Amino acid sequence: MELFYHPLSRYSQKVLIALYEKQANFYPRVIDLSDPFSRQQFKHQYPPGKLPLLKNSVGELLPESTIIIEYIDHQFSTGTRLIPQQFERALDVRLFDRLIDNDLNNKLYLVEQIQARAEQNPIKLKQLEKEVLATINMLNDKLAVNHWICGDSFTLADCALIPCLIDAKIEFKLYEFDEIDRYLYQAETRGAWIQVREEVELQKAAVLAGFRPIP
């Protein structure tokens, strides 16, 4: 398998966590979409040009982080089962995966985009921050009764949540949320995230050194 991704993309990090949890072998293909040549080469292979993208052993292309994780969880019996076999638990995991992607990850991205602009939109920014905090409160309540976000076991939903909380923890003072603070500690010491974090730190160091712009 080949994974086309960028280490600073949260959706790419989500898939990397899953691959490491499954102990699945893959060839890493880092794509810098901010570089015109790299973007054009990638779009020649996959016209939508979106990351992450998995190319399986028979050459099929699988886009979208959740679909990629569903695929590898089905294909590999090794490591962590990321989607429970029991229907009600699996439904809960899929629900929170969607909520985290749509109500946390995507809105964090919009917050970051506004903050990066020279002319900010304070009203829109305030509204987005309010919506993100509402989601964080909901997740904090969920974690009051669960070890991981959907129960005692690490799942697809945790793969989605960890990169978001890591990026949000300073801006949104996550240390003020007792259950999320506890969750972050156990997440940051989990082997799969440690592997992803090492790659993220290497990429950030390269950016600071001027070798590769942030996409």
C-alpha positions as CSV (number, residue, x, y, z in Angstrom):
1,M,0.0,0.0,0.0
2,E,1.0,3.6,-0.6
3,L,-0.3,6.5,1.5
4,F,-0.3,10.0,-0.1
5,Y,-0.5,12.5,2.7
6,H,1.1,15.6,4.4
7,P,2.3,15.3,8.0
8,L,0.8,18.7,9.0
9,S,-2.7,17.8,7.8
10,R,-5.0,16.6,10.6
11,Y,-6.9,14.3,8.2
12,S,-3.5,12.7,7.2
13,Q,-2.6,12.4,10.9
14,K,-5.9,10.7,11.6
15,V,-5.0,8.0,9.0
16,L,-1.4,7.7,10.2
17,I,-2.6,7.0,13.7
18,A,-4.9,4.2,12.3
19,L,-2.1,2.6,10.3
20,Y,0.2,2.6,13.2
21,E,-2.6,1.2,15.5
22,K,-3.2,-1.6,12.9
23,Q,0.6,-2.2,12.6
24,A,0.1,-2.0,8.8
25,N,3.0,-1.7,6.4
26,F,2.8,1.1,3.8
27,Y,5.0,3.3,1.7
28,P,4.8,6.9,2.7
29,R,4.4,9.4,-0.1
30,V,4.5,13.0,1.3
31,I,2.7,15.4,-1.0
32,D,3.1,19.2,-0.7
33,L,0.0,20.7,-2.3
34,S,1.3,24.2,-1.8
35,D,4.1,23.4,-4.4
36,P,2.7,23.8,-7.9
37,F,4.9,21.0,-9.4
38,S,4.1,18.6,-6.6
39,R,0.4,19.4,-6.8
40,Q,0.2,19.0,-10.5
41,Q,2.0,15.6,-10.4
42,F,-0.4,14.4,-7.7
43,K,-3.5,15.6,-9.6
44,H,-2.3,13.8,-12.7
45,Q,-2.6,10.6,-10.7
46,Y,-5.7,11.6,-8.7
47,P,-7.5,14.6,-10.4
48,P,-9.5,15.7,-7.2
49,G,-6.1,16.4,-5.7
50,K,-7.2,15.8,-2.1
51,L,-5.2,14.3,0.7
52,P,-5.0,11.7,2.3
53,L,-5.2,9.1,-0.4
54,L,-4.5,5.3,-0.1
55,K,-3.4,3.2,-3.0
56,N,-3.9,-0.4,-2.1
57,S,-1.9,-3.4,-3.2
58,V,-4.0,-3.9,-6.4
59,G,-3.8,-0.2,-7.4
60,E,-7.2,0.9,-6.3
61,L,-7.4,4.5,-5.0
62,L,-9.2,5.1,-1.7
63,P,-9.9,8.8,-0.7
64,E,-11.3,10.3,2.5
65,S,-9.8,9.5,5.9
66,T,-12.8,7.6,7.3
67,I,-13.1,5.4,4.2
68,I,-9.3,4.6,4.3
69,I,-9.6,3.6,8.0
70,E,-12.7,1.5,7.4
71,Y,-10.7,-0.3,4.6
72,I,-7.6,-1.0,6.6
73,D,-9.6,-2.1,9.7
74,H,-11.3,-4.6,7.5
75,Q,-8.2,-5.7,5.7
76,F,-5.9,-6.1,8.7
77,S,-6.6,-8.3,11.7
78,T,-3.5,-7.2,13.5
79,G,-3.3,-4.4,16.1
80,T,-6.3,-2.4,17.4
81,R,-9.8,-3.1,16.1
82,L,-10.9,0.5,15.2
83,I,-14.6,-0.2,14.5
84,P,-16.4,-2.5,17.0
85,Q,-18.1,-5.6,15.7
86,Q,-21.2,-4.9,17.9
87,F,-23.6,-2.8,15.9
88,E,-24.7,-0.2,18.5
89,R,-21.1,0.5,19.5
90,A,-20.0,0.7,15.8
91,L,-22.8,3.2,15.2
92,D,-21.6,5.3,18.1
93,V,-18.1,5.3,16.8
94,R,-19.1,6.3,13.3
95,L,-21.4,9.0,14.7
96,F,-18.6,10.6,16.7
97,D,-16.1,10.3,13.9
98,R,-18.5,12.4,11.7
99,L,-19.2,14.9,14.5
100,I,-15.5,15.3,15.2
101,D,-14.7,15.8,11.5
102,N,-17.5,18.2,10.8
103,D,-18.0,20.1,14.0
104,L,-14.4,20.2,15.3
105,N,-11.8,19.6,12.6
106,N,-13.5,21.5,9.8
107,K,-14.3,24.5,12.1
108,L,-10.8,24.5,13.5
109,Y,-9.6,24.8,10.0
110,L,-11.9,27.8,9.4
111,V,-10.6,29.5,12.6
112,E,-7.0,29.0,11.5
113,Q,-7.8,30.4,8.0
114,I,-9.4,33.5,9.5
115,Q,-6.5,34.0,11.9
116,A,-4.0,33.7,9.1
117,R,-5.6,36.5,7.1
118,A,-4.3,40.1,7.2
119,E,-7.9,41.4,7.4
120,Q,-9.7,39.2,10.0
121,N,-13.4,38.8,10.5
122,P,-13.9,39.1,14.3
123,I,-17.6,38.4,14.2
124,K,-17.2,35.2,12.2
125,L,-14.2,34.2,14.2
126,K,-16.1,34.7,17.5
127,Q,-19.0,32.6,16.2
128,L,-16.7,29.8,15.1
129,E,-14.9,29.7,18.4
130,K,-18.2,29.5,20.2
131,E,-19.2,26.5,18.0
132,V,-15.9,24.8,18.6
133,L,-16.2,25.3,22.4
134,A,-19.7,23.8,22.3
135,T,-18.3,20.7,20.6
136,I,-15.5,20.5,23.2
137,N,-18.0,20.7,26.0
138,M,-20.0,17.9,24.5
139,L,-16.9,15.8,24.1
140,N,-15.8,16.6,27.7
141,D,-19.2,15.3,28.9
142,K,-18.8,12.1,26.8
143,L,-15.4,11.5,28.3
144,A,-16.8,11.8,31.8
145,V,-18.2,8.3,31.4
146,N,-15.7,6.8,28.9
147,H,-12.0,6.1,29.0
148,W,-11.7,6.7,25.3
149,I,-14.2,8.8,23.4
150,C,-16.6,5.9,22.6
151,G,-15.9,3.5,25.5
152,D,-13.0,1.5,27.0
153,S,-11.4,0.8,23.6
154,F,-9.5,3.0,21.2
155,T,-11.4,3.5,18.0
156,L,-11.7,5.3,14.7
157,A,-13.3,8.2,16.6
158,D,-10.1,8.6,18.7
159,C,-8.0,8.7,15.5
160,A,-10.1,11.7,14.4
161,L,-10.1,13.4,17.8
162,I,-6.5,13.3,18.9
163,P,-5.0,15.6,16.1
164,C,-7.8,18.1,16.7
165,L,-7.3,18.4,20.4
166,I,-3.5,18.5,20.0
167,D,-3.9,21.6,17.7
168,A,-6.7,23.2,19.8
169,K,-5.2,22.7,23.3
170,I,-3.6,26.1,23.6
171,E,-6.0,28.3,21.7
172,F,-9.0,26.9,23.5
173,K,-7.4,26.3,27.0
174,L,-8.2,22.6,27.1
175,Y,-6.6,22.3,30.5
176,E,-9.8,23.9,31.8
177,F,-11.8,20.8,30.8
178,D,-10.9,18.1,33.3
179,E,-11.9,15.1,31.2
180,I,-10.3,16.3,28.0
181,D,-7.2,17.2,29.9
182,R,-7.1,13.6,31.2
183,Y,-7.8,12.2,27.7
184,L,-5.0,14.3,26.2
185,Y,-2.5,12.9,28.6
186,Q,-3.3,9.3,27.7
187,A,-3.5,10.2,24.0
188,E,-0.1,11.9,24.0
189,T,1.6,8.9,25.6
190,R,0.0,6.3,23.2
191,G,2.5,4.7,20.8
192,A,0.7,5.5,17.6
193,W,0.5,9.2,18.3
194,I,4.1,9.3,19.4
195,Q,5.1,8.0,16.0
196,V,2.9,10.6,14.2
197,R,4.2,13.4,16.5
198,E,7.8,12.6,15.6
199,E,6.9,13.0,11.9
200,V,5.0,16.2,12.6
201,E,7.9,17.7,14.5
202,L,10.4,16.9,11.7
203,Q,8.1,18.5,9.2
204,K,7.7,21.7,11.3
205,A,11.4,21.9,11.7
206,A,11.8,21.7,8.0
207,V,9.2,24.5,7.6
208,L,11.1,26.7,10.0
209,A,14.3,26.0,8.2
210,G,12.7,27.1,5.0
211,F,12.8,23.8,3.2
212,R,9.1,23.3,2.7
213,P,6.1,25.7,3.1
214,I,3.1,24.7,5.1
215,P,0.3,23.5,2.8
